[in-house]
Amino acid sequence: MTATASTDTTALQKRVLRTLFTTQILGGLAVGIGIAVGALLIEDMTGSSTYAGLGQSLFVGGSALVVVPAVRITERYGRRGGLAFGYACAVLGTLVIIGAIHLDNAAVAVCGYFLLGSASFAGLQSRYAAADLAPAARRGSHLAIVVWATTIGSVVGPSVAGLAERWWTAWFGGPAYVGSMVAIGVLCVATAAVIGVFLRPDPLLTAREISGETDAPRRSIADGYRTAKSNPAVRTGVVAAALGHFVMVGVMAMTALHIKHGMADPERALTVVGVILGLHIGGMYALAPVVGRLVDRHGARPVLVTGTAVLVAACAVSGSSPADDHVRLSIGLVLLGLGWSAMTVGSAALVTGAVSPAQRPSTQGFSDLVMGLAAMGAGIASGPIVEYASYGMLCVCCAVVTLCVVPFLMGRIAPPRAAEESA
């Protein structure tokens, strides 16, 4: 690569990071509101914690299954097309949920949450867009910058849910939760618009031009599966991301109900849930730059090992907390976020560095598919466990799941591709 080309790439990467930073704030607000009200909305409509968990599970399930068409769109149109598609699906989801609220139809609301989960998918995929043009030695840091940007929107998002409800009720009246859905829809439209206008030229398509892979055959999720099956580094990254997301969603989804069941005032419960989930989401994103630097300096494996230990500690603290001990629950949820951050940034850097630009959308898409399906399983299982056992038992189960990544971390992980290191 010539000095001029390197300079051009550096300038473009700065623009890509600025654009993704902005979209992560907007998209993070939308996802934060959705997480805060999801379980509460479904439980109010059904009167069951089991169905509340189902709604949350379909939220993350939507982020998984939208990967299949999104990978095809990304292969053809680059990151810009895939990300915009995700946010467009989320807008459709908000419209479905608003209709379900007015119809008082929980089944339709659950389907809407499935579509709404596309916003979560788009936010996660943005970290890969940040890595397309990043130097190999800075890949973890550039990934982490975009992950960190989500802090601003996601920490504020759960608290904004209550504000959106009060504003909508004061101006338009109507049933609860409509204001939150309208706010999510507006934020997703704005995010898609910023991506369409400013994410140019596309980072993935540019990376393929630089690597000489513009004529490479288009790949699918099945190709990503085959890559993970044959590549130990990719396989480890996929498993770490999936288990980390499983544990985070499983504990987080039921914490809102755990708090609500310990409080008599529903309105105050929503405020407390918003604050604690805001702290949790801050743990997920706020220290991401530190995690990224650790990945660049020490490699992905030590960061993933640390993330595993932090997740187990989070399950111990949260699971032993009474419903009215909000300080202790806050500590547990912050640790849960920190562990997730280490697993997510470390696994993304590991997967991205192990494949060429032509293989990235399919391999990264497969990783996010498995990650989303794992989280959907956590959401489905968490409700019944809490309803028929306890919140503490849920945390014990999640701690056991976390430890399943240890055999993969003990195996051999191949170093990043030489071509990537010399880029």
Secondary structure, 3 states (H helix, E strand, C coil): CCHHHHHHHHHHHHHHHHHHHHHHHHHHHHHHHHHHHHHHHHHHHHCCHHHHHHHHHHHHHHHHHCHHHHHHHHHHHCHHHHHHHHHHHHHHHHHHHHHHHHHCCHHHHHHHHHHHCHHHHHHHHHHHHHHCCCCHHHHHHHHHHHHHHHHHHHHHHHHHHHHHHHHHHHHHCCCCCHHHHHHHHHHHHHHHHHHHHHCCCCHHHHHHHHHCCCCCCCCCHHHHHHHHHHCHHHHHHHHHHHHHHHHHHHHHHHHHHHHHHCCCCHHHHHHHHHHHHHHHHHHHHCCHHHHHHHHHHHCHHHHHHHHHHHHHHHHHHHHCCCCCCHHHHHHHHHHHHHHHHHHHHHHHHHHHHCCCCCCHHHHHHHHHHHHHHHHHHHHHHHHHHHHHCCHHHHHHHHHHHHHHHHHHHHCCCCCCCHHHHCC
